[in-house]
Amino acid sequence: MSVVQTEILKIHASQPEEEILERGAAFLRAGALVAFPTETVYGLGGAALHSEAVEKIFKAKERPYSDPLIVHIAAESALDELVDGVPERTHLLARHFWPGPLTMILPARKSVPRLLTAGLDTVAIRMPRHRVALGLIRALGAPVAAPSANRFMHVSPTTAQHVASDLDGRVPLILDGGACEVGVESTILDVSVDPPVILRPGGVSLEALQAVLPQVQPPRARQVRADDESKALRSPGQMLIHYAPHVPAFLYDGTSEHILIAMKDEVMRRRERGEGVGVLIAEEDVASFGGMGIPMYVLGRMGDPERVASRLFAGLRTLEEAGVQAILCRAFPVEGLGLAVRDRLLKATGGKIITC
């Protein structure tokens, strides 16, 4: 693809400047891409109903066309333009979770570009909670397609600097609104089937969804190889290897005592071979690794899944950039956003689990 000059513009997260939003919208109207913050991760935006802009998203990310994109809207009324018969439960879920980190899979109108939907007759839609994202969509006056603003399969970006690291020269404009609050992508719920089923856990927990719609089903185990592009995916985030650093990562699961013993033993083995190792841990683990002189990234306390989720991708990128040859990750409880953390760690490690 052709190289472009990337400009990074600071924008106020809670009170975004109208002139900067309008500049971003002008890029989108011209068919160009704009990276922007959402409450989950940074998105790589293009005008959703323009096939050429959607094509640019796939090329910039080097994303397979079998992996559909999420359409971002700024008002529930926009569903009528995109959805062929809005299921009633969609409005119920929207009242509780929009704006917010919930994406719904819905039947698509024929006017929705099939490049955007991977050729499927369904479309993924959400209304972001971030004021920059909402302001950009409103300034454009049309839906925005926006997957995460990174190279395909790499760790998702939660800062503008992460975006620039992956997409410098591939996107003309990055709106820098600071670090993302949630830190993991949206929950994707397939509302086009009965009962609705979670396809990707994310920023809205299973428990929260079931409190509103008790029939919501938890995610089912799926493994899709990154090189298998023969069949369109139902939604983003279905690959076995995804959200992954450029160095091997391993997930340690079991009791905390056994996890720490196994991780420390592996650190020692690798150091004897001359390999650098980084660890992704909880606050409670710091004392166990403090004297080992290795790169550590502390996600948060074991009982604080919101903080753990918000720091997860930054932690993986930080350890990757530290030049280590392997990253050892501890498992966290799966309650609340912990289910999304577990999902991202499984995909970041390609399912390489060491049971302790």
C-alpha positions as CSV (number, residue, x, y, z in Angstrom):
1,M,0.0,0.0,0.0
2,S,1.1,3.6,-0.5
3,V,2.7,5.4,2.4
4,V,1.0,8.5,3.8
5,Q,2.3,11.1,6.3
6,T,0.7,10.5,9.6
7,E,-0.4,13.5,11.7
8,I,-1.2,13.2,15.4
9,L,-3.6,15.8,16.8
10,K,-4.3,16.1,20.5
11,I,-8.0,16.3,21.4
12,H,-9.7,16.8,24.7
13,A,-11.3,13.5,25.8
14,S,-14.3,14.9,27.7
15,Q,-14.7,18.2,25.8
16,P,-13.5,17.5,22.3
17,E,-12.8,20.6,20.2
18,E,-15.3,21.1,17.5
19,E,-12.7,22.2,14.9
20,I,-10.7,19.1,15.4
21,L,-13.7,16.8,15.2
22,E,-14.7,18.6,11.9
23,R,-11.2,18.1,10.6
24,G,-11.4,14.4,11.3
25,A,-14.9,14.3,9.6
26,A,-13.5,16.0,6.6
27,F,-10.9,13.2,6.2
28,L,-13.7,10.6,6.5
29,R,-15.8,12.4,3.9
30,A,-12.9,12.3,1.5
31,G,-12.6,8.6,1.9
32,A,-9.5,8.7,4.1
33,L,-9.0,6.9,7.4
34,V,-8.9,8.4,10.9
35,A,-7.8,6.7,14.1
36,F,-9.7,7.8,17.2
37,P,-10.2,6.8,20.8
38,T,-13.2,4.9,22.1
39,E,-13.8,3.8,25.7
40,T,-12.5,0.3,24.8
41,V,-9.5,0.7,22.4
42,Y,-8.5,3.0,19.6
43,G,-10.5,2.5,16.4
44,L,-9.4,2.8,12.8
45,G,-12.3,4.6,11.2
46,G,-13.6,4.9,7.7
47,A,-17.0,5.9,6.3
48,A,-19.0,2.7,6.7
49,L,-21.2,3.0,3.7
50,H,-18.4,3.7,1.2
51,S,-16.8,0.6,0.0
52,E,-13.5,2.3,-1.0
53,A,-13.0,3.6,2.5
54,V,-13.8,0.1,4.0
55,E,-11.3,-1.4,1.6
56,K,-8.6,1.0,2.9
57,I,-9.3,-0.3,6.4
58,F,-8.6,-3.9,5.5
59,K,-5.4,-2.9,3.6
60,A,-4.0,-0.7,6.3
61,K,-4.5,-3.4,8.9
62,E,-3.6,-6.3,6.6
63,R,-6.8,-7.8,7.8
64,P,-8.4,-10.8,5.9
65,Y,-11.7,-10.0,4.2
66,S,-13.3,-12.9,6.1
67,D,-13.1,-10.9,9.3
68,P,-16.1,-8.5,9.4
69,L,-15.9,-4.9,10.8
70,I,-18.0,-3.2,13.5
71,V,-20.1,-0.2,12.5
72,H,-20.2,2.7,15.0
73,I,-23.2,4.9,15.3
74,A,-24.1,8.0,17.4
75,A,-27.9,7.5,17.7
76,E,-30.2,4.5,18.0
77,S,-32.2,5.9,15.1
78,A,-29.3,5.0,12.8
79,L,-30.2,1.4,13.1
80,D,-33.0,1.9,10.6
81,E,-30.5,2.7,7.9
82,L,-28.4,-0.4,8.6
83,V,-30.7,-3.1,9.9
84,D,-33.3,-5.1,8.1
85,G,-36.0,-5.4,10.8
86,V,-34.7,-4.4,14.2
87,P,-35.4,-7.2,16.8
88,E,-37.3,-5.8,19.7
89,R,-34.7,-7.0,22.3
90,T,-32.2,-4.7,20.5
91,H,-34.0,-1.7,21.9
92,L,-34.1,-3.2,25.4
93,L,-30.3,-3.8,25.3
94,A,-29.6,-0.4,23.8
95,R,-31.5,1.3,26.6
96,H,-29.3,-0.4,29.2
97,F,-25.9,-0.5,27.5
98,W,-25.7,2.2,24.8
99,P,-23.6,4.3,24.6
100,G,-21.2,1.7,25.8
101,P,-19.0,-1.3,25.0
102,L,-21.7,-3.6,23.6
103,T,-21.8,-4.6,19.9
104,M,-24.9,-6.3,18.5
105,I,-25.0,-8.6,15.5
106,L,-28.1,-7.8,13.6
107,P,-29.7,-8.6,10.1
108,A,-28.1,-6.2,7.6
109,R,-29.9,-4.2,5.0
110,K,-28.9,-4.8,1.4
111,S,-27.5,-1.3,1.2
112,V,-24.7,-2.2,3.7
113,P,-21.5,-3.0,1.8
114,R,-20.9,-6.7,2.0
115,L,-17.2,-6.1,2.2
116,L,-17.9,-4.6,5.6
117,T,-19.9,-7.7,6.7
118,A,-17.5,-10.3,5.2
119,G,-20.3,-11.2,2.8
120,L,-22.7,-12.2,5.5
121,D,-26.3,-11.0,5.8
122,T,-25.6,-9.7,9.3
123,V,-23.9,-6.5,10.5
124,A,-22.1,-5.7,13.8
125,I,-23.1,-2.4,15.3
126,R,-22.4,-0.4,18.5
127,M,-22.7,3.1,19.9
128,P,-19.4,4.1,21.6
129,R,-19.4,5.9,25.0
130,H,-16.3,8.1,24.3
131,R,-17.1,11.7,23.5
132,V,-14.5,12.0,20.8
133,A,-15.9,8.9,19.0
134,L,-19.5,10.1,19.3
135,G,-18.5,13.6,18.2
136,L,-16.6,12.4,15.2
137,I,-19.6,10.3,14.0
138,R,-22.0,13.2,14.5
139,A,-19.6,15.6,12.7
140,L,-19.5,13.1,9.8
141,G,-23.3,12.6,9.9
142,A,-23.0,9.0,9.0
143,P,-21.9,5.6,10.5
144,V,-18.2,4.9,10.9
145,A,-16.6,1.4,10.4
146,A,-13.8,1.0,12.9
147,P,-11.9,-2.1,14.0
148,S,-9.0,-1.7,16.4
149,A,-6.3,0.6,15.0
150,N,-3.5,-1.8,14.9
151,R,-1.9,-4.4,12.5
152,F,-4.1,-7.5,12.3
153,M,-3.5,-10.0,15.1
154,H,-1.2,-7.6,17.1
155,V,-2.0,-6.3,20.5
156,S,-4.9,-3.8,20.4
157,P,-4.0,-0.1,21.0
158,T,-5.1,1.8,24.0
159,T,-3.1,4.9,23.4
160,A,-2.4,7.0,20.3
161,Q,1.3,6.0,20.6
162,H,0.3,2.4,20.2
163,V,-1.6,3.3,17.0
164,A,1.4,5.2,15.6
165,S,3.7,2.2,16.4
166,D,1.6,-0.1,14.2
167,L,0.1,2.3,11.6
168,D,2.5,5.2,11.1
169,G,2.5,5.8,7.3
170,R,-0.8,3.9,6.9
171,V,-3.3,6.3,8.4
172,P,-3.2,10.1,7.7
173,L,-4.7,11.3,11.0
174,I,-4.7,10.0,14.6
175,L,-6.8,11.8,17.2
176,D,-5.0,11.5,20.5
177,G,-7.5,11.6,23.3
178,G,-5.4,9.9,25.9
179,A,-5.6,6.3,27.3
180,C,-8.7,4.3,26.8
181,E,-10.8,3.6,29.9
182,V,-12.0,0.0,29.5
183,G,-8.9,-1.3,27.8
184,V,-10.5,-4.4,26.1
185,E,-12.8,-4.4,23.1
186,S,-16.6,-4.4,23.2
187,T,-18.7,-7.5,24.0
188,I,-20.2,-8.9,20.8
189,L,-23.7,-10.3,21.2
190,D,-25.4,-12.1,18.4
191,V,-29.0,-10.8,18.6
192,S,-29.9,-12.3,15.3
193,V,-30.3,-15.7,16.8
194,D,-32.5,-17.0,19.6
195,P,-31.4,-17.2,22.3
196,P,-28.8,-14.4,21.9
197,V,-25.2,-15.7,22.3
198,I,-22.0,-13.9,23.2
199,L,-19.4,-14.3,20.4
200,R,-16.7,-12.3,22.1
201,P,-16.6,-11.3,25.8
202,G,-15.7,-7.7,26.4
203,G,-16.5,-4.5,28.2
204,V,-20.1,-5.5,29.2
205,S,-20.0,-8.6,31.4
206,L,-22.1,-11.8,30.9
207,E,-23.6,-11.1,34.3
208,A,-24.8,-7.6,33.3
209,L,-26.3,-8.9,30.1
210,Q,-28.2,-11.7,31.8
211,A,-29.5,-9.3,34.4
212,V,-31.3,-7.5,31.5
213,L,-31.9,-10.5,29.2
214,P,-31.7,-13.8,31.2
215,Q,-31.6,-15.9,28.1
216,V,-28.2,-14.6,26.9
217,Q,-25.8,-17.5,26.4
218,P,-22.1,-17.4,27.3
219,P,-19.5,-17.7,24.6
220,R,-18.9,-21.1,23.1
221,A,-15.4,-22.4,22.6
222,R,-14.2,-21.8,19.0
223,Q,-10.8,-22.1,17.4
224,V,-10.3,-20.5,14.0
225,R,-6.8,-20.6,12.5
226,A,-5.4,-17.3,11.3
227,D,-4.6,-18.8,7.9
228,D,-8.1,-20.2,7.4
229,E,-9.9,-17.6,5.3
230,S,-12.2,-20.1,3.5
231,K,-15.2,-19.1,5.6
232,A,-16.4,-15.7,6.8
233,L,-16.3,-15.2,10.6
234,R,-19.5,-14.4,12.4
235,S,-17.8,-11.5,14.2
236,P,-14.4,-10.1,15.0
237,G,-12.2,-11.6,17.6
238,Q,-12.8,-15.3,16.7
239,M,-9.2,-16.3,15.8
240,L,-7.3,-18.7,18.0
241,I,-4.3,-16.4,17.8
242,H,-5.2,-12.7,18.2
243,Y,-4.3,-9.6,20.3
244,A,-0.8,-11.2,20.4
245,P,2.6,-9.7,21.0
246,H,5.4,-10.4,18.6
247,V,7.2,-12.7,21.1
248,P,5.8,-16.0,22.4
249,A,3.5,-15.6,25.4
250,F,2.3,-18.3,27.8
251,L,-0.6,-18.4,30.2
252,Y,-0.2,-20.0,33.6
253,D,-3.3,-21.3,35.3
254,G,-4.1,-23.0,38.6
255,T,-3.8,-21.9,42.2
256,S,-1.8,-18.7,42.9
257,E,0.8,-20.6,44.8
258,H,1.4,-23.1,42.0
259,I,1.3,-20.4,39.3
260,L,4.0,-18.4,41.0
261,I,6.3,-21.5,41.6
262,A,5.9,-22.6,37.9
263,M,6.5,-19.1,36.5
264,K,9.6,-18.5,38.7
265,D,11.0,-21.9,37.7
266,E,10.5,-21.0,34.0
267,V,12.2,-17.6,34.5
268,M,15.2,-19.4,35.9
269,R,15.4,-22.0,33.2
270,R,15.2,-19.4,30.4
271,R,17.7,-17.1,32.1
272,E,20.2,-20.0,32.3
273,R,19.8,-20.3,28.5
274,G,20.5,-16.6,28.2
275,E,16.9,-15.6,27.3
276,G,15.1,-12.5,28.5
277,V,11.8,-13.1,30.2
278,G,9.0,-10.7,31.2
279,V,6.1,-11.4,33.5
280,L,2.5,-10.1,33.5
281,I,1.3,-10.3,37.0
282,A,-1.1,-9.1,39.8
283,E,-0.2,-6.7,42.6
284,E,-0.2,-9.7,45.0
285,D,2.6,-11.3,43.0
286,V,5.1,-8.4,43.1
287,A,7.0,-9.7,46.2
288,S,7.6,-13.1,44.5
289,F,9.4,-11.5,41.5
290,G,10.8,-8.3,43.0
291,G,14.3,-9.6,43.5
292,M,14.7,-11.4,40.2
293,G,15.7,-8.3,38.1
294,I,13.3,-9.0,35.2
295,P,10.8,-6.8,33.4
296,M,7.5,-6.9,35.3
297,Y,4.1,-5.4,34.4
298,V,1.6,-5.2,37.2
299,L,-2.0,-5.3,35.9
300,G,-3.8,-4.7,39.3
301,R,-5.3,-6.7,42.2
302,M,-6.8,-10.1,41.6
303,G,-10.2,-8.8,42.7
304,D,-10.2,-5.8,40.4
305,P,-11.0,-7.0,36.9
306,E,-11.8,-3.5,35.6
307,R,-8.3,-2.3,36.3
308,V,-6.7,-5.5,35.1
309,A,-8.6,-5.2,31.8
310,S,-7.7,-1.5,31.4
311,R,-4.0,-2.3,31.7
312,L,-3.8,-5.6,29.8
313,F,-2.9,-4.5,26.3
314,A,-0.5,-1.8,27.5
315,G,1.2,-4.5,29.6
316,L,1.7,-6.9,26.7
317,R,3.1,-4.1,24.5
318,T,5.4,-2.8,27.3
319,L,6.9,-6.2,27.8
320,E,7.2,-6.8,24.1
321,E,9.1,-3.5,23.7
322,A,11.4,-4.5,26.6
323,G,13.1,-6.9,24.2
324,V,12.3,-10.1,26.0
325,Q,12.2,-13.5,24.3
326,A,9.1,-14.7,26.1
327,I,6.2,-13.3,28.2
328,L,4.8,-15.3,31.1
329,C,1.2,-14.3,32.1
330,R,-0.7,-15.3,35.2
331,A,-4.4,-16.2,35.0
332,F,-7.0,-14.1,36.7
333,P,-10.5,-14.8,38.0
334,V,-13.2,-14.9,35.3
335,E,-16.0,-13.0,37.1
336,G,-17.2,-9.7,35.5
337,L,-14.7,-8.3,33.0
338,G,-12.4,-11.2,34.1
339,L,-14.0,-13.3,31.3
340,A,-12.8,-10.8,28.7
341,V,-9.3,-10.8,30.3
342,R,-9.2,-14.6,30.1
343,D,-10.3,-14.5,26.4
344,R,-7.6,-12.0,25.5
345,L,-4.9,-13.9,27.3
346,L,-5.9,-17.1,25.7
347,K,-5.7,-15.5,22.2
348,A,-2.6,-13.6,23.0
349,T,-0.9,-16.8,23.9
350,G,-2.5,-18.8,21.1
351,G,-4.0,-21.2,23.7
352,K,-0.6,-22.0,25.2
353,I,-1.7,-22.8,28.7
354,I,0.5,-24.2,31.4
355,T,-1.7,-25.9,34.1
356,C,-0.1,-25.7,37.5
